[in-house]
Amino acid sequence: MRGLFLIVAGALAFVKTPVAAVEPAGAKIWHTAPKIVADAGESKQNVSEPSTKLAEDMHQEDSKTRTTSQAPVTAHPTTKYPPGHEPDRPEPRRDDMRGKKAPTTVDRHQASGEHGKKTVHFVAANLVLPLAVVFGACVIIGAVLHRLEVNFLPESAATLLIAVLFGLSVRALIQQHMVNPENFVFVNSVILNLFLLPIIIFCSGWFLQRKHFAAEFYYILIFALAGTVISVLIIGYVVNYTGATLGWHSMVSLQSAFAFAALISAVDPVASLATYSSLNVDPLLNILVFGESTINDAVAIVLFNVFNEGAIETNADGHLVVDYVAVAQQVAVLLFGSILLGFLLGFFLTFVIRVSKIGHTTMLMAFYLWASAYTMFAAAESIHLSGIICVLMGGIVMGAYSRQHFKDEATGEKVDFYLEACSKVADFGVFIIVGASVALIQSTRGFLFGIVVIPLLFVARACSVYPLAGVCNAIKWSSLKSEDYEVQKIGWSHMFMMWHAGLRGGIALVLALEIKETWCPDKALIVNATFVVITILLIGLGGSTKFFLSTLGVRMGVENEDPDMLYKGVSKYEARLFDGLHTYIMEPALRADEEPHEETAPASSA
């Protein structure tokens, strides 16, 4: 529920309260003549028009204190007025403060407390209640779908569709000028970046199957690095050609096309991986899809920043101008700097667990890991590195070396459950924002552009998956024994399911919102198209995962299989690298102290 509270808190930032603005304290003094109240037993003096000096003194006094303890205003009794031109005398202030001077106060209807109370009522009725209903409906419908084994509509897709209804309510508020649409986009970006993504990415690293990942590490890099570059090149040039030459859409800038290609190449197969987990699919397919999506995000972020920060620009002739030094510098700093920072922070935070013995308390350990995700993300973003890459690396390190500090196995299970619940809530938040934002799209240009892009995404995905899978199989065939090769060979069914897992999600949306409008006039088009692509791919591909798994004969129900099955194929050089890093660096520094937890036997009574 923590993610829900954060979303509600962020919503307060963009609500236009239908209550009139509070007038500054003492403002009514300038609309009427000053009120003169004498002490008890004294006669009231005649009120005269204040001079310029008196007005200045009143203004200074009012701006200095603005409290209920202001001194009463005194007039100049010597001022004379012609007959018939005396100023109107206001009604004297009636109060029960006998024997005291009445303070200057703000009208009670304009008090900030009254203003805040009405704001709370408005937000509760128009934002919190609809959002709570949407979240509850998502949970209930997800439980029903799971109970009925309805696999054609994953929970994430159901959440998105329900969130569209919430978006319609927000749209009604915008039409009534109660919600600012520009602030809504800003708040979405802040919530996605600072509150939802950190815990999602951290859990991706925390739950990583390290031995399977190590066994397929080089092949995952091939798909993530080469595959992402191939996808960006195909999408970028085709989008530019269809816009600048064919006129199918309004995006004619080559730099804008490649920035869009980079952000939309970040795959996020949340629905596919959820189905894999529930069906216990082939471990090879699971780790290839999960590993590629994990590293692919980092590569897409780096490529996007290269175009967004101006290292690659478009000249007057429409050709790309590449500053290779700037590109190399940005890639080195952003990618390797973020990885190094994540490693160091993960190492340090794990060392703190060892020293503080916090792993002996389940609740505190869970809170510590939750806070670690946001600490690493904020630390990286504050020095202009990638918080996503940093949190991913830190999550991998902490997931590998923090578990040994838990008091027992039950503590680890509870901590895992807590983190998984936090990640699930954050996923709900991402799809609620996507669904609500889709309902707010008013321009048909973004919708049509998204429809045009989807077939192009399928083609680019196929051009990257199938050829690179053949390269990986060639490397495996030349380096592995025949029996190991048969286990680790990437079959045609694996290739198709990897192509099928090319969904898009929160990373693409965050990058779209980060495009600088100073150079990209097509930002609104890109953001709207990204919403459309995420929605259609999630419903279409996410809902058909089980059908294709069954049709292609992919192994399912794989339980209690040897966790070292894929790791057996790792060469001795790779094994030495991983084992050396673990044995000589990580384990000595982060090893759990052997501290027996023996209960002291009660003293025997005499």
C-alpha positions, 0 to 999 in steps of 0.5 A: 500500500505504500506505493498507493499512498505515494501516488495520492500524495503526489496527486495533491500537487496538481489539484486546483482547489475550487476555493478562493485564494486566501487574502493576505492578513490585514488586506481588508484594512485598505478597503475600509477606514481603520477601526479605532478601539479604545481601552475600556472606560475611554471614549471612542475617538473620531476616525479620520482619513489616514495620511500617507505616512500612516498608510506606510506605517500600517503596511510595514506593521502588517507585513512585519507581524501578520499575527493576531497580536498586532498593535491597534492603529491610531489616527491623527485627531487634528485632521479637519474635513469640510462639512459633508465630506467626513469619511464613513465610519465603520461599525466598531468591532464587537468582541468580548475582550473587555479591558484589552485591545482587540487584535487585527484578524483575518476573516474567519472564512479566509483562514488557512485552516478552513481552506485546507479543510475544503482542500482535503474534502475536494481531494478525497472526493475527486482523487483519493476515492476513485484511485482507491476504488481503482486499486481495490478493483484491480486487486479483486479482478486479479484474484478472480482471474487467477482463481478462474485461470483466465490467462488471456488477460493478465493482471497487468492488462486488467489493471490498465483497462480499469485505470482507463476508467480512472483516467476518464474521471480525471479527464472530467476534472480537467474539463471542469478546470479542477485539474491542471493537465500540465501538472498531471504530466509532471506529477506522473513523471515524478511518481514514476521516476522517484517512487515506483521504478526504484523498488521495481528495478531493485527487486529485479536485481534482488530476485535474479537467479545468479547461477543461471544468469552467470551461465548465460551472461555472454549470450544475454549481453549479445541480445541486450547490446547488439539487439538493442542497437539493431532495433534502434537503427531499424526503428530510427531510420524507418520512422524518419523515412515514413515521416519526412518522405512518405508523410505518414506522420509529423516526425521529420527530424532524424534526431527525434526519430532516433531518440524515440527509437532508443526509448521504445527499444527498452523492453519490459516483459512484466506480463510474460515473466509473470506467466513464466513464473506461474507456469514454471517454464523452461529455465533457459527461456526464463533467464534469457528473457529476464536477463535481456530485459534487464541489461536492455534497459541500461543500454536503451537508457544510454543510447537515449541520453546520447541523443537527448543530451546533444552528442548526436544532432541533426544538421541543416541537411537532415543528416546526423552529426556525431561527436564521437568524443562526447558519445564515448564520454557519455557512454563511459560515464553513464553506463560504467559510472552507474554500474560502478556506483551501484556495485560500491553502494550495494557493497557498502549497504551489505557491509552495514547489514553485517556490522549492525546485525539488522538481519536478525530483525525481520521487519527492520531488515525489510524496511532497510532493503526498501530504503536501500533501493531509493537511497541508491537511486537518489544518489545516482540521479543526484550526480547525473548518473542513471539511477535505474542502472545503479539500483539494478547493480546494487540489487544484484549485489545485495541479493547475492550477499545479504541473505546470509545475514538473515537470522533463519530461512523464515526471515528470508521468506518474509523479506522476499514476500515484503519486497515482492509485495512492494514491487507488485504495488509499484507495478500496479501504480505504473499501469494505473498511470499508463491507463489514466494517461491513455484516457486523457489523450485528445489528439489523434496524431499520437494515437495514429503514430502509435498504431503505425509504429507497432508493426515496425516494432515487430519487424525490428524485434525479429531482425534482432532476435533470430539472427543473434540467436543463431550466433549464440547457438554457433558459439555454444556448439563450438564451446560446449560438449554435445550433451551440454549443448542439447540442454542449452541450445536456443531452439525455435520455440525459444526464439519465438517466445523471446520475440513475443516477449517484446513488451514495453513498459515503465522505462520507455514511458519515463524516457519519453517524459524526459525528452527535452522540448528545447530541441524536440518539437515532437515530445507530445507526439512521442509521449502519446504514442508511447502510451498507446504502444504500451497499452496495445502490446500489453493486452495483445502479447501479454494475454497470448503468452500461455497460448503460444507456450502450449502451442510451441511445446515449451517445457512447463511445470519444471520444478525441483530441477538442478539449479546448476544445470545451466551453470555446468556449461560455463567454461573454466575461465568464466568459472574462475572469474566469477569464483575468484571475485566471490572468493577473494573480494566479496566473501571475505568482506561480506561474510556473515559472522558465525554467531551462534544463537543459543538460548541460555539454559535456565539455572536449575533450582536448588 
